[in-house]
Amino acid sequence: MDVFSYVSGLTTVVLALGIARLLVGVGKLMERRSQIQLYWVHLMWVANIFLFLSMQWWILFRWQGWTDWNFFLFVFLLASPTVAFLLCVRLFHDPLTEHTDFK
């Protein structure tokens, strides 16, 4: 296993967790669409964070040829997906009750 595979492994897991959280949240919204109040701004945030996570995964391949890895560079690469995951958690709070209003 080369260094890039090791470094990108955890970053990819965090990105995948964020995307999974978004997809589960959208699934719950679709399931309870008659019981909750949707808001277009919230849906735009969901789309924005999804694109951001996808771009982060795509941009990670830019670092494939990098040879001088250190801990601080690893933390730098991991910080952005971590913040995006926390945004995903914040976008879809649990539980979605009948009176949930995303406005």
N, CA and C atoms as a LAMMPS dump frame, in Angstrom:
ITEM: TIMESTEP
0
ITEM: NUMBER OF ATOMS
309
ITEM: BOX BOUNDS ff ff ff
-5.0000000000000000e+02 5.0000000000000000e+02
-5.0000000000000000e+02 5.0000000000000000e+02
-5.0000000000000000e+02 5.0000000000000000e+02
ITEM: ATOMS id mol type element x y z
1 1 1 N 0.847 -1.176 0
2 1 2 C 0 0 0
3 1 3 C 0.89 1.234 0
4 2 1 N 0.67 2.114 -0.969
5 2 2 C 1.472 3.334 -1.019
6 2 3 C 0.904 4.384 -0.066
7 3 1 N 1.64 5.45 0.127
8 3 2 C 1.261 6.47 1.107
9 3 3 C -0.045 7.146 0.724
10 4 1 N -0.244 7.417 -0.561
11 4 2 C -1.478 8.077 -0.98
12 4 3 C -2.705 7.22 -0.658
13 5 1 N -2.631 5.944 -0.856
14 5 2 C -3.755 5.061 -0.541
15 5 3 C -4.066 5.088 0.944
16 6 1 N -3.03 5.121 1.748
17 6 2 C -3.22 5.182 3.193
18 6 3 C -3.865 6.501 3.609
19 7 1 N -3.368 7.6 3.078
20 7 2 C -3.88 8.927 3.437
21 7 3 C -5.299 9.123 2.912
22 8 1 N -5.539 8.699 1.686
23 8 2 C -6.858 8.929 1.099
24 8 3 C -7.922 7.991 1.652
25 9 1 N -7.514 6.922 2.305
26 9 2 C -8.477 5.965 2.845
27 9 3 C -9.42 6.591 3.851
28 10 1 N -8.874 7.236 4.877
29 10 2 C -9.715 7.844 5.91
30 10 3 C -10.492 9.03 5.356
31 11 1 N -9.873 9.802 4.504
32 11 2 C -10.562 10.939 3.898
33 11 3 C -11.755 10.471 3.08
34 12 1 N -11.586 9.399 2.332
35 12 2 C -12.674 8.861 1.53
36 12 3 C -13.794 8.32 2.404
37 13 1 N -13.451 7.731 3.531
38 13 2 C -14.471 7.23 4.45
39 13 3 C -15.309 8.384 4.992
40 14 1 N -14.67 9.469 5.375
41 14 2 C -15.402 10.632 5.895
42 14 3 C -16.294 11.22 4.806
43 15 1 N -15.775 11.303 3.59
44 15 2 C -16.594 11.792 2.477
45 15 3 C -17.788 10.879 2.229
46 16 1 N -17.566 9.584 2.275
47 16 2 C -18.654 8.633 2.049
48 16 3 C -19.694 8.711 3.158
49 17 1 N -19.27 8.919 4.383
50 17 2 C -20.22 9.074 5.485
51 17 3 C -21.08 10.321 5.295
52 18 1 N -20.48 11.399 4.823
53 18 2 C -21.247 12.616 4.563
54 18 3 C -22.275 12.415 3.459
55 19 1 N -21.87 11.763 2.378
56 19 2 C -22.799 11.51 1.28
57 19 3 C -23.903 10.569 1.735
58 20 1 N -23.544 9.561 2.52
59 20 2 C -24.56 8.638 3.032
60 20 3 C -25.553 9.367 3.935
61 21 1 N -25.061 10.266 4.758
62 21 2 C -25.949 11.036 5.65
63 21 3 C -26.911 11.888 4.826
64 22 1 N -26.411 12.509 3.76
65 22 2 C -27.278 13.298 2.89
66 22 3 C -28.336 12.434 2.218
67 23 1 N -27.935 11.294 1.696
68 23 2 C -28.885 10.429 1.003
69 23 3 C -29.938 9.871 1.949
70 24 1 N -29.549 9.519 3.158
71 24 2 C -30.528 9.058 4.146
72 24 3 C -31.487 10.19 4.49
73 25 1 N -30.966 11.395 4.643
74 25 2 C -31.833 12.544 4.942
75 25 3 C -32.812 12.838 3.825
76 26 1 N -32.348 12.785 2.588
77 26 2 C -33.245 13.015 1.455
78 26 3 C -34.296 11.905 1.385
79 27 1 N -33.884 10.679 1.684
80 27 2 C -34.845 9.572 1.716
81 27 3 C -35.921 9.782 2.767
82 28 1 N -35.534 10.277 3.94
83 28 2 C -36.518 10.561 4.991
84 28 3 C -37.44 11.696 4.577
85 29 1 N -36.885 12.699 3.884
86 29 2 C -37.732 13.79 3.398
87 29 3 C -38.766 13.277 2.404
88 30 1 N -38.345 12.398 1.531
89 30 2 C -39.274 11.85 0.548
90 30 3 C -40.337 10.977 1.227
91 31 1 N -39.929 10.268 2.253
92 31 2 C -40.844 9.4 2.979
93 31 3 C -41.936 10.188 3.696
94 32 1 N -41.576 11.322 4.248
95 32 2 C -42.507 12.115 5.068
96 32 3 C -42.849 13.452 4.422
97 33 1 N -42.854 13.509 3.111
98 33 2 C -43.073 14.782 2.425
99 33 3 C -44.441 15.389 2.708
100 34 1 N -45.419 14.576 3.07
101 34 2 C -46.75 15.128 3.361
102 34 3 C -46.85 15.63 4.797
103 35 1 N -45.92 15.246 5.658
104 35 2 C -46.002 15.603 7.07
105 35 3 C -45.112 16.773 7.463
106 36 1 N -44.135 17.102 6.641
107 36 2 C -43.185 18.15 7.01
108 36 3 C -43.247 19.289 6
109 37 1 N -42.74 20.429 6.398
110 37 2 C -42.698 21.606 5.541
111 37 3 C -41.293 21.73 4.946
112 38 1 N -41.189 21.543 3.643
113 38 2 C -39.91 21.712 2.96
114 38 3 C -39.657 23.192 2.7
115 39 1 N -38.399 23.522 2.562
116 39 2 C -38.003 24.906 2.289
117 39 3 C -36.93 24.853 1.208
118 40 1 N -37.081 25.679 0.202
119 40 2 C -36.188 25.611 -0.953
120 40 3 C -34.74 25.918 -0.585
121 41 1 N -34.532 26.762 0.4
122 41 2 C -33.173 27.094 0.81
123 41 3 C -32.488 25.853 1.395
124 42 1 N -33.223 25.097 2.171
125 42 2 C -32.679 23.861 2.743
126 42 3 C -32.31 22.879 1.635
127 43 1 N -33.166 22.745 0.646
128 43 2 C -32.878 21.839 -0.465
129 43 3 C -31.671 22.305 -1.267
130 44 1 N -31.496 23.605 -1.402
131 44 2 C -30.309 24.124 -2.089
132 44 3 C -29.036 23.833 -1.282
133 45 1 N -29.127 23.92 0.044
134 45 2 C -27.988 23.572 0.883
135 45 3 C -27.633 22.096 0.729
136 46 1 N -28.644 21.249 0.648
137 46 2 C -28.397 19.819 0.459
138 46 3 C -27.66 19.585 -0.861
139 47 1 N -28.132 20.206 -1.925
140 47 2 C -27.475 20.055 -3.229
141 47 3 C -26.058 20.622 -3.194
142 48 1 N -25.882 21.753 -2.534
143 48 2 C -24.569 22.391 -2.444
144 48 3 C -23.568 21.513 -1.694
145 49 1 N -23.984 20.963 -0.575
146 49 2 C -23.085 20.12 0.21
147 49 3 C -22.779 18.82 -0.54
148 50 1 N -23.759 18.277 -1.259
149 50 2 C -23.511 17.082 -2.061
150 50 3 C -22.457 17.353 -3.13
151 51 1 N -22.589 18.474 -3.82
152 51 2 C -21.591 18.83 -4.825
153 51 3 C -20.221 19.089 -4.197
154 52 1 N -20.222 19.714 -3.037
155 52 2 C -18.967 19.99 -2.335
156 52 3 C -18.258 18.692 -1.954
157 53 1 N -19.006 17.729 -1.419
158 53 2 C -18.413 16.445 -1.054
159 53 3 C -17.891 15.71 -2.285
160 54 1 N -18.653 15.756 -3.362
161 54 2 C -18.225 15.102 -4.599
162 54 3 C -16.954 15.747 -5.15
163 55 1 N -16.897 17.068 -5.103
164 55 2 C -15.703 17.765 -5.584
165 55 3 C -14.493 17.469 -4.708
166 56 1 N -14.692 17.371 -3.414
167 56 2 C -13.583 17.048 -2.525
168 56 3 C -12.998 15.686 -2.853
169 57 1 N -13.862 14.732 -3.149
170 57 2 C -13.379 13.402 -3.508
171 57 3 C -12.62 13.444 -4.825
172 58 1 N -13.133 14.214 -5.759
173 58 2 C -12.487 14.314 -7.067
174 58 3 C -11.134 15.033 -6.965
175 59 1 N -11.084 16.084 -6.179
176 59 2 C -9.857 16.861 -6.023
177 59 3 C -8.787 16.07 -5.262
178 60 1 N -9.209 15.115 -4.463
179 60 2 C -8.25 14.314 -3.709
180 60 3 C -7.268 13.603 -4.633
181 61 1 N -7.704 13.253 -5.834
182 61 2 C -6.81 12.58 -6.774
183 61 3 C -5.675 13.479 -7.25
184 62 1 N -5.831 14.783 -7.088
185 62 2 C -4.746 15.706 -7.44
186 62 3 C -3.498 15.446 -6.62
187 63 1 N -3.684 14.94 -5.43
188 63 2 C -2.578 14.719 -4.506
189 63 3 C -1.914 13.36 -4.722
190 64 1 N -2.354 12.627 -5.717
191 64 2 C -1.861 11.27 -5.926
192 64 3 C -0.349 11.208 -6.166
193 65 1 N 0.201 12.17 -6.852
194 65 2 C 1.626 12.161 -7.14
195 65 3 C 2.489 12.779 -6.062
196 66 1 N 1.888 13.291 -5.031
197 66 2 C 2.637 13.963 -3.965
198 66 3 C 3.446 12.937 -3.18
199 67 1 N 4.688 13.26 -2.888
200 67 2 C 5.558 12.298 -2.209
201 67 3 C 5.951 12.713 -0.803
202 68 1 N 5.848 13.988 -0.473
203 68 2 C 6.295 14.479 0.838
204 68 3 C 5.115 14.585 1.797
205 69 1 N 4.602 13.459 2.23
206 69 2 C 3.464 13.466 3.138
207 69 3 C 3.932 13.661 4.57
208 70 1 N 3.153 14.448 5.322
209 70 2 C 3.375 14.574 6.753
210 70 3 C 2.017 14.689 7.445
211 71 1 N 2.051 14.703 8.742
212 71 2 C 0.804 14.686 9.514
213 71 3 C -0.021 15.945 9.283
214 72 1 N 0.615 17.085 9.184
215 72 2 C -0.117 18.335 9.035
216 72 3 C -0.809 18.421 7.673
217 73 1 N -0.201 17.893 6.648
218 73 2 C -0.846 17.83 5.339
219 73 3 C -2.037 16.884 5.377
220 74 1 N -1.889 15.781 6.079
221 74 2 C -2.99 14.836 6.252
222 74 3 C -4.163 15.491 6.981
223 75 1 N -3.881 16.22 8.046
224 75 2 C -4.945 16.919 8.79
225 75 3 C -5.587 17.981 7.905
226 76 1 N -4.791 18.659 7.103
227 76 2 C -5.324 19.659 6.184
228 76 3 C -6.297 19.025 5.198
229 77 1 N -5.931 17.879 4.649
230 77 2 C -6.809 17.197 3.698
231 77 3 C -8.06 16.623 4.371
232 78 1 N -7.959 16.261 5.622
233 78 2 C -9.084 15.673 6.345
234 78 3 C -10.028 16.718 6.921
235 79 1 N -9.572 17.945 7.095
236 79 2 C -10.384 18.98 7.738
237 79 3 C -11.628 19.34 6.919
238 80 1 N -11.481 19.505 5.647
239 80 2 C -12.602 19.923 4.815
240 80 3 C -13.717 18.871 4.755
241 81 1 N -13.424 17.593 4.522
242 81 2 C -14.498 16.601 4.561
243 81 3 C -15.141 16.47 5.939
244 82 1 N -14.36 16.693 6.989
245 82 2 C -14.918 16.616 8.338
246 82 3 C -15.926 17.734 8.574
247 83 1 N -15.595 18.93 8.162
248 83 2 C -16.52 20.055 8.303
249 83 3 C -17.768 19.818 7.457
250 84 1 N -17.594 19.293 6.251
251 84 2 C -18.737 19.001 5.385
252 84 3 C -19.623 17.927 6.001
253 85 1 N -19.034 16.92 6.635
254 85 2 C -19.839 15.899 7.314
255 85 3 C -20.641 16.505 8.453
256 86 1 N -20.017 17.377 9.217
257 86 2 C -20.74 18.031 10.311
258 86 3 C -21.884 18.898 9.786
259 87 1 N -21.698 19.512 8.624
260 87 2 C -22.795 20.245 7.998
261 87 3 C -23.927 19.311 7.599
262 88 1 N -23.576 18.122 7.129
263 88 2 C -24.603 17.132 6.766
264 88 3 C -25.406 16.711 7.986
265 89 1 N -24.724 16.531 9.102
266 89 2 C -25.423 16.175 10.342
267 89 3 C -26.352 17.309 10.755
268 90 1 N -25.902 18.518 10.572
269 90 2 C -26.704 19.688 10.964
270 90 3 C -27.912 19.891 10.045
271 91 1 N -27.791 19.533 8.785
272 91 2 C -28.893 19.718 7.839
273 91 3 C -30.082 18.822 8.142
274 92 1 N -29.828 17.616 8.61
275 92 2 C -30.905 16.659 8.88
276 92 3 C -30.843 16.236 10.332
277 93 1 N -31.597 16.928 11.157
278 93 2 C -31.605 16.584 12.57
279 93 3 C -32.574 15.431 12.804
280 94 1 N -32.355 14.704 13.858
281 94 2 C -33.222 13.583 14.225
282 94 3 C -33.98 13.955 15.48
283 95 1 N -35.175 13.532 15.639
284 95 2 C -36.028 12.856 14.659
285 95 3 C -36.805 13.877 13.835
286 96 1 N -37.232 13.482 12.658
287 96 2 C -38.102 14.317 11.838
288 96 3 C -39.533 14.074 12.298
289 97 1 N -40.082 15.024 13.024
290 97 2 C -41.435 14.875 13.534
291 97 3 C -42.439 15.419 12.526
292 98 1 N -43.714 15.281 12.855
293 98 2 C -44.762 15.749 11.939
294 98 3 C -44.749 17.256 11.776
295 99 1 N -44.253 17.955 12.739
296 99 2 C -44.287 19.417 12.697
297 99 3 C -42.929 20.019 12.353
298 100 1 N -42.068 19.259 11.74
299 100 2 C -40.752 19.759 11.368
300 100 3 C -40.897 20.77 10.223
301 101 1 N -40.34 21.936 10.453
302 101 2 C -40.356 22.994 9.443
303 101 3 C -38.906 23.376 9.169
304 102 1 N -38.454 23.18 7.962
305 102 2 C -37.066 23.449 7.627
306 102 3 C -36.783 24.926 7.383
307 103 1 N -37.792 25.736 7.437
308 103 2 C -37.578 27.172 7.29
309 103 3 C -36.965 27.717 8.558
